Amino acid sequence: MREIDKFEKNMVEKISKHGWFAVSVAPAVGSDDPEEWFTYTVGLPHTLGWPELICFGLDSDTVYALLSDA
């Protein structure tokens, strides 16, 4: 079995502490259009029995506020 990397370790720690973690996926290189970004949760099925959530086309402040409120 391989060791988890720094990103994965951070994700596991955040899920343990907060119950979920958000991952943002950047658009193609050279684009700064926020509508090309998407962000999804990790950990909700494990901690709350919910499906994961995904948001498209929102700026980072809005998407993290939305996911936190959920």
C-alpha positions in Angstrom: 0.0 0.0 0.0 1.4 3.4 -0.9 1.6 6.3 1.6 -0.8 9.2 1.2 0.6 12.4 -0.2 0.5 15.9 1.4 -2.8 16.8 -0.4 -4.5 13.6 0.7 -3.3 13.9 4.3 -4.7 17.5 4.4 -8.0 16.3 3.0 -8.3 13.4 5.5 -7.5 15.9 8.4 -10.1 18.4 7.2 -12.7 15.7 6.8 -12.0 14.4 10.3 -12.3 17.9 11.7 -15.1 19.4 9.6 -16.9 16.4 8.1 -16.2 17.4 4.5 -13.6 18.8 2.2 -14.0 20.9 -1.0 -11.8 20.3 -4.1 -11.8 23.0 -6.8 -10.8 22.1 -10.4 -9.2 24.8 -12.5 -10.1 25.4 -16.1 -7.7 24.9 -19.0 -4.4 26.7 -18.8 -4.8 30.4 -19.8 -8.4 30.8 -18.9 -9.5 32.8 -15.9 -13.3 32.4 -16.6 -14.9 31.4 -13.3 -17.7 29.6 -15.3 -15.1 27.0 -16.3 -14.3 26.2 -12.6 -16.1 23.5 -10.6 -15.9 22.5 -7.0 -17.0 19.3 -5.4 -17.2 17.9 -1.9 -15.4 14.9 -0.5 -16.6 13.1 2.7 -20.3 13.9 3.0 -21.4 10.3 2.5 -19.1 9.1 5.2 -19.9 11.8 7.8 -23.5 12.7 7.1 -24.9 10.0 4.8 -25.4 12.6 2.1 -24.4 12.4 -1.6 -21.4 14.6 -2.6 -22.2 18.1 -3.9 -20.8 19.8 -7.0 -21.1 23.4 -8.0 -20.3 24.9 -11.4 -19.6 28.4 -12.6 -19.3 30.2 -9.2 -16.5 32.2 -7.8 -14.6 30.6 -4.9 -16.1 32.8 -2.2 -19.6 32.0 -3.3 -19.1 28.3 -3.7 -17.5 27.8 -0.4 -20.2 29.9 1.4 -22.8 27.8 -0.4 -21.3 24.5 0.5 -20.7 25.6 4.1 -24.3 26.6 4.4 -25.5 23.3 3.1 
